[in-house]
């Protein structure tokens, strides 16, 4: 199981890091924040697609065509944590080093739209942690769906 999680988790991590970084660098000045948010979710889901393939690989090639619901969910969650790390690191690098004014610019847009909560201050670290948690939660849902599809006892 460890090899499968590392292999597919690293594929997802690299995919998430690369796609999310490209999306942030290329799209941030060309698209509005709503479009960038949608592109961000697309990159998350593309990266998390490795959950399905990781569970399927484990079932078909490692565990003689069998995988329990619990084992499949565990594999998926571990892969999603690695994917989340890749996306969180990309987000942290972007907001800390490449575009350190991102949060101030985004706050201005929110104020213009009347959608700001001035009690919360965004930092690169808190947003990176949020991305890790968000990706892991979405990964759990994808893991559950993949496990239900792929389970064999």
C-alpha positions in Angstrom: 0.0 0.0 0.0 2.8 2.4 0.8 4.3 2.2 -2.7 0.9 2.8 -4.3 0.2 5.8 -2.0 3.7 7.3 -2.6 3.6 6.7 -6.4 0.1 8.1 -7.0 0.4 10.7 -4.3 3.5 12.1 -5.8 1.9 12.1 -9.3 -1.0 14.1 -7.8 1.4 16.3 -5.8 3.4 17.2 -8.9 0.3 17.7 -11.0 -1.3 19.9 -8.4 1.8 21.9 -7.9 2.5 22.4 -11.6 -1.1 23.1 -12.6 -1.9 25.3 -9.6 1.3 27.3 -10.1 0.7 27.8 -13.9 -2.9 28.8 -13.2 -1.8 31.3 -10.6 1.0 32.8 -12.6 -0.7 32.9 -16.0 -4.3 33.4 -15.0 -4.2 35.9 -12.2 -3.8 39.0 -14.4 -5.9 37.7 -17.3 -9.0 36.5 -15.6 -11.2 37.8 -12.8 -11.2 36.3 -9.3 -14.3 34.2 -10.0 -12.8 32.6 -13.1 -9.5 32.0 -11.2 -11.4 30.3 -8.4 -13.1 27.9 -10.9 -9.7 27.2 -12.5 -8.3 26.5 -9.0 -11.0 23.9 -8.3 -10.4 22.3 -11.8 -6.7 22.0 -10.9 -7.6 20.4 -7.5 -10.0 17.9 -9.1 -7.5 17.0 -11.9 -4.8 16.4 -9.2 -7.2 14.4 -7.1 -8.1 12.1 -10.0 -5.0 10.1 -9.0 -7.0 8.8 -6.0 -9.2 6.7 -8.3 -6.2 5.4 -10.3 -4.2 4.7 -7.1 -7.0 2.6 -5.6 -7.6 0.8 -8.8 -3.8 0.0 -9.1 -3.7 -1.3 -5.6 -6.7 -3.4 -6.1 -5.7 -4.8 -9.5 -1.9 -5.1 -9.2 -1.0 -5.3 -5.5 -3.9 -7.0 -3.7 -5.1 -9.8 -6.1 -8.1 -7.9 -7.4 -9.6 -7.2 -3.9 -9.9 -4.0 -1.9 -12.1 -3.3 1.1 -14.0 0.0 1.5 -11.9 1.0 4.4 -8.5 0.3 2.7 -9.6 2.1 -0.4 -10.7 5.2 1.6 -7.4 5.1 3.5 -5.4 5.0 0.3 -7.4 7.8 -1.1 -7.1 10.0 1.9 -3.3 9.5 2.0 -3.0 10.4 -1.7 -5.2 13.5 -1.1 -2.9 14.7 1.7 0.1 14.5 -0.7 -1.9 16.3 -3.4 -2.9 18.9 -0.8 0.7 19.5 0.2 1.6 20.2 -3.4 -1.2 22.7 -3.9 -0.6 24.3 -0.5 3.1 24.7 -1.3 2.3 26.2 -4.7 -0.2 28.6 -3.1 2.3 29.6 -0.3 5.1 30.2 -2.8 2.9 32.3 -5.0 1.3 34.5 -2.2 4.6 34.8 -0.2 7.2 35.3 -2.9 5.8 35.8 -6.4 2.8 38.0 -5.7 3.0 39.2 -2.0 0.3 41.9 -2.7 -2.2 39.2 -3.7 -4.2 39.4 -0.4 -4.4 43.2 -0.4 -5.5 43.2 -4.1 -8.1 40.5 -3.4 -9.4 42.4 -0.3 -9.9 45.5 -2.4 -12.0 43.5 -4.9 -14.0 42.1 -2.0 -14.6 45.5 -0.5 -15.7 46.8 -3.9 -18.2 43.9 -4.0 -19.3 44.5 -0.4 -18.2 41.0 0.6 -15.4 41.5 3.1 -15.0 40.5 6.7 -12.4 42.8 8.2 -11.9 40.7 11.3 -10.0 38.0 9.3 -6.5 38.7 8.1 -5.3 36.4 5.3 -1.7 35.3 5.4 0.2 32.9 3.1 0.5 30.3 5.9 -3.2 30.3 6.8 -4.3 30.1 3.2 -1.8 27.3 2.5 -3.2 25.4 5.5 -6.7 26.1 4.4 -5.8 24.7 0.9 -4.4 21.6 2.5 -7.5 21.0 4.6 -9.8 21.8 1.6 -8.0 19.4 -0.7 -8.0 16.7 1.9 -11.8 17.1 2.5 -12.5 17.0 -1.3 -10.1 14.1 -1.5 -12.1 12.2 1.2 -15.3 12.6 -0.9 -13.5 11.4 -4.0 -12.0 8.5 -2.0 -15.4 7.5 -0.8 -16.9 7.5 -4.3 -13.9 5.7 -5.8 -14.0 3.2 -2.9 -17.6 2.4 -3.5 -17.0 2.0 -7.2 -13.8 -0.1 -6.9 -14.4 -2.2 -3.8 -14.3 -6.0 -4.1 -14.2 -8.4 -1.2 
